[in-house]
């Protein structure tokens, strides 16, 4: 039997099958991810105390407004992604992101079940790309990179807030890795991790004062007059679980 006679229908069947798989892929995708965030660099700290008068929270002996770190040791994240695939096989996607992350540190007072601490919420809008090295299959890995615009604020608290950062804009970046599993043509699951640096660009000294001694514009760049001895980086590692919706 001529081997070519055998190979031609096999190759044709393979091409037809591959074409069907490629054509069945969705160009549009919506993903929702949530999970744990661990502070890094100056975001992390545990040396947080409340004064006996119960009106002052200090971090390493300094108020939040000028502390060397921000006294946070955990957090949580909610991220929504919209994706558009440039190719039917799904190798490269444009990504648009809306997200919320909050880093915080909570500590018990000596007076019972009361809690005091520090928290820093960040609202984000971002855009970037996702790479799927093997395309979209039932199980596939993906790499993601984003540039994000972030609104950053914060406070120290005991019952009500004590010291406040007035919200300020910053620019940051995100990169990460996901493992994806398609449950069906329309829905799938995802698990992965991202590294987030939310004030990479546009750090401000914000030396100016305002009438309220407990509130200032968020300051993250050290100067000789604003009380900071080093820049404060808002960075964290997130461990996320997600659900993907594949749209035609």
Secondary structure as GFF3:
##gff-version 3
##sequence-region A 1 248
A	DSSP	alpha_helix	3	23	.	.	.	ID=ss1
A	DSSP	beta_strand	28	40	.	.	.	ID=ss2
A	DSSP	three_ten_helix	41	43	.	.	.	ID=ss3
A	DSSP	beta_strand	48	50	.	.	.	ID=ss4
A	DSSP	beta_strand	57	59	.	.	.	ID=ss5
A	DSSP	beta_strand	62	63	.	.	.	ID=ss6
A	DSSP	three_ten_helix	64	66	.	.	.	ID=ss7
A	DSSP	beta_strand	74	85	.	.	.	ID=ss8
A	DSSP	beta_strand	92	108	.	.	.	ID=ss9
A	DSSP	beta_strand	115	131	.	.	.	ID=ss10
A	DSSP	beta_strand	139	158	.	.	.	ID=ss11
A	DSSP	beta_strand	161	182	.	.	.	ID=ss12
A	DSSP	beta_strand	187	201	.	.	.	ID=ss13
A	DSSP	beta_strand	215	217	.	.	.	ID=ss14
A	DSSP	beta_strand	235	247	.	.	.	ID=ss15
###
